[in-house]
Amino acid sequence: MRKACHNILYTVANASIVSNEVSATWVVWVVVCDCVIAALLVLWIILTVRKYRRKDK
């Protein structure tokens, strides 16, 4: 079991996808899109609450 785990971990650690630096620009774009969507949702909630408060008055 120990030898099998060693072989698997050695293979994963020395795989080409791990050793090569991959440009992670897609991660930046995902974070930016998430932030934009979150900001739009907050804005939508604020505008909706204001609209219903004006109706109550």
Gaussian input, Z-matrix of N, CA and C with variables (Angstrom, degrees):
# hf/3-21g

backbone

0 1
 N
 C     1     B1
 C     2     B2     1     A1
 N     3     B3     2     A2     1     D1
 C     4     B4     3     A3     2     D2
 C     5     B5     4     A4     3     D3
 N     6     B6     5     A5     4     D4
 C     7     B7     6     A6     5     D5
 C     8     B8     7     A7     6     D6
 N     9     B9     8     A8     7     D7
 C    10    B10     9     A9     8     D8
 C    11    B11    10    A10     9     D9
 N    12    B12    11    A11    10    D10
 C    13    B13    12    A12    11    D11
 C    14    B14    13    A13    12    D12
 N    15    B15    14    A14    13    D13
 C    16    B16    15    A15    14    D14
 C    17    B17    16    A16    15    D15
 N    18    B18    17    A17    16    D16
 C    19    B19    18    A18    17    D17
 C    20    B20    19    A19    18    D18
 N    21    B21    20    A20    19    D19
 C    22    B22    21    A21    20    D20
 C    23    B23    22    A22    21    D21
 N    24    B24    23    A23    22    D22
 C    25    B25    24    A24    23    D23
 C    26    B26    25    A25    24    D24
 N    27    B27    26    A26    25    D25
 C    28    B28    27    A27    26    D26
 C    29    B29    28    A28    27    D27
 N    30    B30    29    A29    28    D28
 C    31    B31    30    A30    29    D29
 C    32    B32    31    A31    30    D30
 N    33    B33    32    A32    31    D31
 C    34    B34    33    A33    32    D32
 C    35    B35    34    A34    33    D33
 N    36    B36    35    A35    34    D34
 C    37    B37    36    A36    35    D35
 C    38    B38    37    A37    36    D36
 N    39    B39    38    A38    37    D37
 C    40    B40    39    A39    38    D38
 C    41    B41    40    A40    39    D39
 N    42    B42    41    A41    40    D40
 C    43    B43    42    A42    41    D41
 C    44    B44    43    A43    42    D42
 N    45    B45    44    A44    43    D43
 C    46    B46    45    A45    44    D44
 C    47    B47    46    A46    45    D45
 N    48    B48    47    A47    46    D46
 C    49    B49    48    A48    47    D47
 C    50    B50    49    A49    48    D48
 N    51    B51    50    A50    49    D49
 C    52    B52    51    A51    50    D50
 C    53    B53    52    A52    51    D51
 N    54    B54    53    A53    52    D52
 C    55    B55    54    A54    53    D53
 C    56    B56    55    A55    54    D54
 N    57    B57    56    A56    55    D55
 C    58    B58    57    A57    56    D56
 C    59    B59    58    A58    57    D57
 N    60    B60    59    A59    58    D58
 C    61    B61    60    A60    59    D59
 C    62    B62    61    A61    60    D60
 N    63    B63    62    A62    61    D61
 C    64    B64    63    A63    62    D62
 C    65    B65    64    A64    63    D63
 N    66    B66    65    A65    64    D64
 C    67    B67    66    A66    65    D65
 C    68    B68    67    A67    66    D66
 N    69    B69    68    A68    67    D67
 C    70    B70    69    A69    68    D68
 C    71    B71    70    A70    69    D69
 N    72    B72    71    A71    70    D70
 C    73    B73    72    A72    71    D71
 C    74    B74    73    A73    72    D72
 N    75    B75    74    A74    73    D73
 C    76    B76    75    A75    74    D74
 C    77    B77    76    A76    75    D75
 N    78    B78    77    A77    76    D76
 C    79    B79    78    A78    77    D77
 C    80    B80    79    A79    78    D78
 N    81    B81    80    A80    79    D79
 C    82    B82    81    A81    80    D80
 C    83    B83    82    A82    81    D81
 N    84    B84    83    A83    82    D82
 C    85    B85    84    A84    83    D83
 C    86    B86    85    A85    84    D84
 N    87    B87    86    A86    85    D85
 C    88    B88    87    A87    86    D86
 C    89    B89    88    A88    87    D87
 N    90    B90    89    A89    88    D88
 C    91    B91    90    A90    89    D89
 C    92    B92    91    A91    90    D90
 N    93    B93    92    A92    91    D91
 C    94    B94    93    A93    92    D92
 C    95    B95    94    A94    93    D93
 N    96    B96    95    A95    94    D94
 C    97    B97    96    A96    95    D95
 C    98    B98    97    A97    96    D96
 N    99    B99    98    A98    97    D97
 C   100   B100    99    A99    98    D98
 C   101   B101   100   A100    99    D99
 N   102   B102   101   A101   100   D100
 C   103   B103   102   A102   101   D101
 C   104   B104   103   A103   102   D102
 N   105   B105   104   A104   103   D103
 C   106   B106   105   A105   104   D104
 C   107   B107   106   A106   105   D105
 N   108   B108   107   A107   106   D106
 C   109   B109   108   A108   107   D107
 C   110   B110   109   A109   108   D108
 N   111   B111   110   A110   109   D109
 C   112   B112   111   A111   110   D110
 C   113   B113   112   A112   111   D111
 N   114   B114   113   A113   112   D112
 C   115   B115   114   A114   113   D113
 C   116   B116   115   A115   114   D114
 N   117   B117   116   A116   115   D115
 C   118   B118   117   A117   116   D116
 C   119   B119   118   A118   117   D117
 N   120   B120   119   A119   118   D118
 C   121   B121   120   A120   119   D119
 C   122   B122   121   A121   120   D120
 N   123   B123   122   A122   121   D121
 C   124   B124   123   A123   122   D122
 C   125   B125   124   A124   123   D123
 N   126   B126   125   A125   124   D124
 C   127   B127   126   A126   125   D125
 C   128   B128   127   A127   126   D126
 N   129   B129   128   A128   127   D127
 C   130   B130   129   A129   128   D128
 C   131   B131   130   A130   129   D129
 N   132   B132   131   A131   130   D130
 C   133   B133   132   A132   131   D131
 C   134   B134   133   A133   132   D132
 N   135   B135   134   A134   133   D133
 C   136   B136   135   A135   134   D134
 C   137   B137   136   A136   135   D135
 N   138   B138   137   A137   136   D136
 C   139   B139   138   A138   137   D137
 C   140   B140   139   A139   138   D138
 N   141   B141   140   A140   139   D139
 C   142   B142   141   A141   140   D140
 C   143   B143   142   A142   141   D141
 N   144   B144   143   A143   142   D142
 C   145   B145   144   A144   143   D143
 C   146   B146   145   A145   144   D144
 N   147   B147   146   A146   145   D145
 C   148   B148   147   A147   146   D146
 C   149   B149   148   A148   147   D147
 N   150   B150   149   A149   148   D148
 C   151   B151   150   A150   149   D149
 C   152   B152   151   A151   150   D150
 N   153   B153   152   A152   151   D151
 C   154   B154   153   A153   152   D152
 C   155   B155   154   A154   153   D153
 N   156   B156   155   A155   154   D154
 C   157   B157   156   A156   155   D155
 C   158   B158   157   A157   156   D156
 N   159   B159   158   A158   157   D157
 C   160   B160   159   A159   158   D158
 C   161   B161   160   A160   159   D159
 N   162   B162   161   A161   160   D160
 C   163   B163   162   A162   161   D161
 C   164   B164   163   A163   162   D162
 N   165   B165   164   A164   163   D163
 C   166   B166   165   A165   164   D164
 C   167   B167   166   A166   165   D165
 N   168   B168   167   A167   166   D166
 C   169   B169   168   A168   167   D167
 C   170   B170   169   A169   168   D168

   B1=1.4454
   B2=1.5296
   B3=1.3148
   B4=1.4643
   B5=1.5245
   B6=1.3233
   B7=1.4719
   B8=1.5313
   B9=1.3223
   B10=1.4593
   B11=1.5230
   B12=1.3336
   B13=1.4740
   B14=1.5188
   B15=1.3366
   B16=1.4615
   B17=1.5263
   B18=1.3150
   B19=1.4700
   B20=1.5295
   B21=1.3144
   B22=1.4628
   B23=1.5231
   B24=1.3286
   B25=1.4647
   B26=1.5182
   B27=1.3167
   B28=1.4601
   B29=1.5271
   B30=1.3308
   B31=1.4610
   B32=1.5192
   B33=1.3322
   B34=1.4648
   B35=1.5257
   B36=1.3113
   B37=1.4634
   B38=1.5191
   B39=1.3050
   B40=1.4556
   B41=1.5217
   B42=1.3064
   B43=1.4571
   B44=1.5229
   B45=1.3071
   B46=1.4659
   B47=1.5228
   B48=1.3222
   B49=1.4606
   B50=1.5306
   B51=1.3280
   B52=1.4521
   B53=1.5215
   B54=1.3091
   B55=1.4515
   B56=1.5285
   B57=1.3176
   B58=1.4656
   B59=1.5201
   B60=1.3156
   B61=1.4604
   B62=1.5221
   B63=1.2907
   B64=1.4578
   B65=1.5148
   B66=1.3013
   B67=1.4525
   B68=1.5223
   B69=1.3052
   B70=1.4647
   B71=1.5248
   B72=1.3187
   B73=1.4617
   B74=1.5185
   B75=1.3277
   B76=1.4590
   B77=1.5214
   B78=1.3227
   B79=1.4664
   B80=1.5238
   B81=1.3287
   B82=1.4629
   B83=1.5245
   B84=1.3183
   B85=1.4698
   B86=1.5248
   B87=1.3032
   B88=1.4713
   B89=1.5176
   B90=1.3069
   B91=1.4633
   B92=1.5220
   B93=1.3258
   B94=1.4620
   B95=1.5258
   B96=1.3191
   B97=1.4731
   B98=1.5221
   B99=1.3183
   B100=1.4633
   B101=1.5236
   B102=1.3255
   B103=1.4682
   B104=1.5175
   B105=1.3161
   B106=1.4698
   B107=1.5233
   B108=1.3024
   B109=1.4666
   B110=1.5256
   B111=1.3194
   B112=1.4690
   B113=1.5241
   B114=1.3333
   B115=1.4645
   B116=1.5238
   B117=1.3198
   B118=1.4649
   B119=1.5271
   B120=1.3173
   B121=1.4623
   B122=1.5210
   B123=1.3154
   B124=1.4660
   B125=1.5202
   B126=1.3197
   B127=1.4647
   B128=1.5222
   B129=1.3128
   B130=1.4594
   B131=1.5305
   B132=1.3252
   B133=1.4679
   B134=1.5228
   B135=1.3254
   B136=1.4691
   B137=1.5205
   B138=1.3183
   B139=1.4665
   B140=1.5223
   B141=1.3104
   B142=1.4655
   B143=1.5235
   B144=1.3213
   B145=1.4658
   B146=1.5175
   B147=1.3231
   B148=1.4672
   B149=1.5228
   B150=1.3296
   B151=1.4502
   B152=1.5304
   B153=1.3282
   B154=1.4549
   B155=1.5278
   B156=1.3235
   B157=1.4666
   B158=1.5265
   B159=1.3168
   B160=1.4642
   B161=1.5326
   B162=1.3340
   B163=1.4599
   B164=1.5134
   B165=1.3254
   B166=1.4575
   B167=1.5261
   B168=1.3118
   B169=1.4626
   B170=1.4546
   A1=109.24
   A2=115.98
   A3=119.71
   A4=110.78
   A5=116.41
   A6=121.27
   A7=110.24
   A8=117.84
   A9=121.49
   A10=110.76
   A11=116.89
   A12=120.61
   A13=110.68
   A14=116.26
   A15=119.85
   A16=110.53
   A17=116.75
   A18=120.50
   A19=111.61
   A20=116.87
   A21=120.48
   A22=110.33
   A23=116.63
   A24=119.62
   A25=111.96
   A26=117.66
   A27=121.55
   A28=110.47
   A29=116.44
   A30=120.83
   A31=110.96
   A32=116.90
   A33=120.66
   A34=110.66
   A35=117.38
   A36=121.06
   A37=111.92
   A38=117.65
   A39=121.21
   A40=113.72
   A41=117.07
   A42=120.45
   A43=109.44
   A44=116.43
   A45=120.24
   A46=111.97
   A47=117.80
   A48=119.51
   A49=110.67
   A50=117.37
   A51=120.63
   A52=110.49
   A53=116.79
   A54=119.92
   A55=113.29
   A56=118.50
   A57=121.35
   A58=109.87
   A59=115.18
   A60=118.67
   A61=108.49
   A62=115.43
   A63=121.23
   A64=107.65
   A65=115.67
   A66=120.02
   A67=109.13
   A68=116.50
   A69=120.99
   A70=110.89
   A71=116.61
   A72=118.89
   A73=111.68
   A74=117.51
   A75=119.36
   A76=111.00
   A77=117.16
   A78=120.13
   A79=109.57
   A80=116.34
   A81=120.72
   A82=109.62
   A83=117.17
   A84=119.97
   A85=111.82
   A86=117.64
   A87=120.38
   A88=110.46
   A89=117.50
   A90=121.04
   A91=110.59
   A92=117.26
   A93=120.75
   A94=110.30
   A95=117.27
   A96=120.25
   A97=111.26
   A98=117.60
   A99=120.61
   A100=111.35
   A101=116.46
   A102=119.80
   A103=111.46
   A104=117.57
   A105=120.97
   A106=110.06
   A107=117.04
   A108=120.48
   A109=110.70
   A110=117.27
   A111=120.40
   A112=110.86
   A113=117.50
   A114=120.65
   A115=110.88
   A116=117.28
   A117=120.05
   A118=111.51
   A119=117.33
   A120=119.84
   A121=111.63
   A122=117.08
   A123=120.68
   A124=110.13
   A125=117.24
   A126=121.04
   A127=111.17
   A128=117.55
   A129=122.06
   A130=110.68
   A131=117.27
   A132=120.76
   A133=110.56
   A134=117.12
   A135=120.80
   A136=110.54
   A137=117.35
   A138=120.37
   A139=111.67
   A140=117.27
   A141=120.54
   A142=110.94
   A143=117.09
   A144=120.54
   A145=110.05
   A146=117.68
   A147=120.22
   A148=111.54
   A149=117.03
   A150=120.90
   A151=111.64
   A152=117.03
   A153=120.12
   A154=112.27
   A155=117.93
   A156=120.01
   A157=111.01
   A158=116.92
   A159=119.97
   A160=111.29
   A161=117.09
   A162=120.15
   A163=112.41
   A164=116.80
   A165=121.68
   A166=112.18
   A167=118.57
   A168=121.13
   A169=109.91
   D1=-42.58
   D2=-179.66
   D3=-63.98
   D4=-42.43
   D5=-179.84
   D6=-66.31
   D7=-38.90
   D8=178.78
   D9=-64.68
   D10=-44.29
   D11=177.32
   D12=-62.57
   D13=-41.07
   D14=178.63
   D15=-60.65
   D16=-44.69
   D17=-178.72
   D18=-64.13
   D19=-41.17
   D20=-179.93
   D21=-66.51
   D22=-47.48
   D23=-179.71
   D24=-65.27
   D25=-36.85
   D26=177.34
   D27=-63.90
   D28=-41.98
   D29=179.55
   D30=-64.68
   D31=-43.90
   D32=-179.63
   D33=-66.49
   D34=-42.55
   D35=-177.38
   D36=-67.24
   D37=-31.45
   D38=-177.55
   D39=-102.28
   D40=11.68
   D41=178.20
   D42=-67.83
   D43=153.16
   D44=-176.64
   D45=-66.56
   D46=-29.31
   D47=-178.65
   D48=-70.29
   D49=-28.01
   D50=179.19
   D51=-81.63
   D52=-40.37
   D53=-174.22
   D54=-78.14
   D55=-26.92
   D56=178.55
   D57=-85.50
   D58=138.29
   D59=174.76
   D60=-79.93
   D61=123.27
   D62=-179.17
   D63=-106.46
   D64=135.85
   D65=178.23
   D66=-65.79
   D67=125.01
   D68=-175.56
   D69=-106.54
   D70=40.80
   D71=179.20
   D72=-67.07
   D73=-26.55
   D74=179.23
   D75=-65.75
   D76=-30.27
   D77=178.17
   D78=-65.78
   D79=-41.36
   D80=178.73
   D81=-62.60
   D82=-43.43
   D83=-179.88
   D84=-65.18
   D85=-37.19
   D86=177.88
   D87=-65.15
   D88=-42.56
   D89=178.74
   D90=-64.99
   D91=-42.79
   D92=178.71
   D93=-62.79
   D94=-44.99
   D95=178.84
   D96=-63.06
   D97=-40.32
   D98=177.58
   D99=-62.13
   D100=-41.43
   D101=179.23
   D102=-66.36
   D103=-40.41
   D104=178.69
   D105=-64.83
   D106=-44.22
   D107=179.20
   D108=-63.66
   D109=-41.67
   D110=178.58
   D111=-63.74
   D112=-41.13
   D113=178.57
   D114=-64.78
   D115=-40.75
   D116=178.24
   D117=-65.72
   D118=-38.06
   D119=177.42
   D120=-65.33
   D121=-41.91
   D122=177.87
   D123=-63.10
   D124=-43.82
   D125=177.98
   D126=-61.66
   D127=-42.46
   D128=179.20
   D129=-63.22
   D130=-41.18
   D131=178.87
   D132=-65.59
   D133=-43.04
   D134=179.38
   D135=-61.80
   D136=-45.30
   D137=-179.57
   D138=-66.50
   D139=-36.56
   D140=178.43
   D141=-66.98
   D142=-42.69
   D143=179.26
   D144=-64.66
   D145=-42.57
   D146=178.20
   D147=-61.44
   D148=-40.15
   D149=-179.99
   D150=-62.74
   D151=-43.33
   D152=-179.75
   D153=-73.35
   D154=-29.23
   D155=175.51
   D156=-69.04
   D157=-36.95
   D158=178.24
   D159=-67.28
   D160=-34.06
   D161=177.51
   D162=-67.00
   D163=-35.22
   D164=-178.33
   D165=-70.34
   D166=-27.42
   D167=-178.25
   D168=-80.81

